[in-house]
Amino acid sequence: MTEEVIIEGENIDNEYSLETSYFAKVVDGVVVDIIVASEHFVRTQFIDNTPGRWIETKKDGSIRKNFASNGHLYNASLDIFHRRQPYPSWTLNAESGKWEAPVAIPDLENPYDWNEEDQAWVEAVE
């Protein structure tokens, strides 16, 4: 089985870029590895016969919302990388690729912790 490579902005003329990029190996929706390589290398010389697919990711999140990290998830329907859901009540914001609590945090001046049972932010005890 040949691996699938998904690269943002593929060149139609098959002249692949020599500039290096990051590629995340995704198996069953989970990021299991990250490599740095040129698109030319990935398309013409790189051989990986293990299951999964390689998906381009960028540190600045300019594609796929977030930079992929080992253990993060890839949502194919939204084409985004994201962390695992921190609490059952939180929802994934498809625009930002970030998880959001059902209640906004009171302020950013003080540290808060999420209380899933009460569905509320509580001021962190230092």
N, C-alpha and C positions, 0 to 999 in steps of 0.2 A: 504494500500500500504506500503510495506517495503522499507526503504531507501537503497540506494546503497552506499557501502563504497569502495573507491579506495585507496589501500595502496601500497606504493612502496615496491617491494621485498617481496611479500607475501610468507609465509612459506607453503611449499607443505604438510608438515606433520601435519598441523593444530595446532602446538604448538606455540601459539601467544606470542609475546614479551610482557614482563611486563614493559619495558622501556616506558616512556611517550613520546608522539609525539603531534604535532599540527594537528588539522583537521579543514578544512574549509567547512562550509555548503554552497553549491552552489545551487541557485534557478534561473532557466532560464539564466544561464551563469554569474550570479552576486553573489559575496561572500556576505552572509548576517550574518554570525556568524563564530567565531573561538573558538574551545575548546582545552584544553590540557587534554589528556587521554592516557592510555596505549592501545596498539592494542588489548590486551586481553579484556579489558573493552568494547571497541567499538564493537568488534566482538561477545562478549558473553552476555553482560549485558545492553548495551546502547539501549534504545528504543526511537525512534523519528518517529512519525507517520505523520509528516508534509511532504509536497512535497519537493523534492530536493535530493541532494546526498552529502555525506561527502567525502572529498578528502584530503589526507595527504599533508601537506606542511612543509617545513623546513625553519627555520630562515636564514640559510646560502645560500638558493637558490639552494642547491645541487640537488633538484628534482623540476621539474616544473618551473625552471628558477628564480622565485621570490617568496618571502614569501607572502602568501595571506593576504590581509587586507580587512576589511569591505568596500564594495563599489567597490573593484577591480573586474576585469572580469576574468573568466576562459575560455580559448579557448580549447575546447575539441579536435579539429582536430590537434592542435599543442601540446596538453597536457601541457599548461603553464598558470600561473597566470600573469596578467599584469594590469597596470593602464588603465584608459580610454584614448582614443585618445585625446591628448591636442589640436591639430589643424587638420583641414581636410587634409592638405597637408602632414602631417607626416605619415610615414609607420612603421609598426611593424617589427622589426628585429626578425625573428623566432629563431635565434641562441642565442640571449641575452635576449629576452623577453622585450626589451626596445623600446620605440618609437624614431624614428630618423627623424630629419628635412631633407628636400630635399637638404639643403646646410649645410656643416659642419660649426660648430662654429669657428670663426676666431682664438681664442686662449682661453686658460683657465686662463690666468693671470688677465683678466678684466671681469667684469660682463656684460652680454649681455641679451637682451630680443628679443624674436622672433616677427617679424612683418609679420603677415600672408598675409596682403594685398600686400606688396612688396616682399614677399617670401625671406626675408633677415634678418640677425641678425643686431640689432642696439645696440650700446653701451648704457648701462643702465645709466640713469641720477640719481645721488645720491642726 
